[in-house]
Amino acid sequence: MGVYEELVARGLIAQVTDEEEIKNLINNGKAVFYIGFDPTADSLHVGHFMALCLMKRLQMAGNKPIALIGGGTAMIGDPSGRTDMRRMMTPETIQHNVDCFKEQMSRFIDFSDDKAIMVNNADWLTDLNYIDVLRDVGAHFSVNRMLTAECYRQRMEKGLSFLEFNYMIMQSYDFYALYQKYGCNMQFGGDDQWSNMLGGTELIRRKLGKDAYAMTINLLLNSEGKKMGKTQSGAVWLSPEKTSPYDFYQYWRNVDDSDVIKCLKMLTFLPLEQIDELAKLEGSEINKAKEILAYELTELVHGKEEADKAQEAAKALFGSKSDTDNMPCTTLSDSDFTDGAVAVLDLLKKCGLISSNSEGRRLIQQGGVSVDDEKITDVYAQISSSAFEKGYVIIKKGKKVFHKAVL
């Protein structure tokens, strides 16, 4: 099985521009491909995870990845999948986020000896002359055709700014610039980027008389993936400071039964034969596949030591519940207490288990909160400082989320 055929077997490919050419390039290690990352936060998250795994997989087969950081396009904002205009960021914030991305990506991709490169599209986009762009690039785009793109159509009712309307042109220009500068011949992305990607291939063909190719990735970067990487408390980040290795492990340990095999195929490097055997598990045995998924991905992101700790802590919690050493932890101070007690809603918010009081009230009313194995039924309950006699309390949210609050 060739590399391309394995991508198909793992369910990674949604659509391509020229399958035979793409297959030939990838299978022979001749693809110089790029995936773009908009630096809208100071950490990558699960939504980026599949792209990083794909880049790693293709690099292992001899292909060359280009990690394109959208320092320039981040100043405009991508309208894809959005109902309103993205908040404008300062150049300083964008640069800080770019620096954070570089550090995190190096855990997945080997940038040594020109095996991969990382570039920032601000290097060419910020120097463009507006008149030149209109004449040399804009002339190749049909407004009528652009407005048929899903990323624009879904915004037309609520309003699409001219600023955002330019995003397709900027992304297309990225592909054109990368082709000229680095011989980039392929672009990957989610299917919500398809129109933008086609714009790039068309621009290269019209301007240079050359062919380049585009391929969209299935699942986690597009429609079904919008719901993945999210929890009640927010996004699942690849930074241990934002999402602890234990919480990262637990996220994957708790995926739906229907998603576990898909995630094993798309995100892990386990042989397909082994995954096919895991697909035969039924009932409660599916938890074995979930544990393997959680461990493999935690090791990939945070390393073997942290994956071992997370696995041991999870087994202890669901077994004897006696090992709390590796449990996510929040430290409280005297200022968190009033008259020797802390409101349970304040405690949940302090520990990052809820984002609002209304969420906390619903959770308590549904019987989803316990402190030291005692179910909380009163939304106005107070936890006395005397409950911290051993130095901490264990909060349980739902059936599977545990958190240690330390005084």
Buried (B, 14 or more C-beta within 10 A) or exposed (E): EEBBEBBBEBBBBBEBBBBEBBBBBBBBEEBBBBBBBBBBBBBBBBBBBBBBBBBBBBBEBBBBBBBBBBBBBBBBBBBBBBEEBBEEBEEEBBBBBBEBBBEBBBBBBEBEEEEBBBBBBBEBBEEBEEEEBEEBBBEBBEEEEBEEBEBBEBBEEEEBEEBBBBBBBBBBBBBBBBBBEBEBBBBBBBBBBBBBBBBBBBBBEBBEEEEBBBBBBBBBBBEEBBEBBBBEBEBBBBBBEBBBBBBBBBBBBBBEEEBBBBBBBBBBEBEBEEBEEBBEBEEEEBBEBBBBBBBBBBBBBBEEEBBBBBBBBBEBBEEEEEBBEBBBBBEBEEEBBEEEBBBBBBBBBBBBBBBEBEBBBEBBEEEBBBBEEEEBEEBEBBBEBEBBEEEBBBBBBBEEBBBBBEB
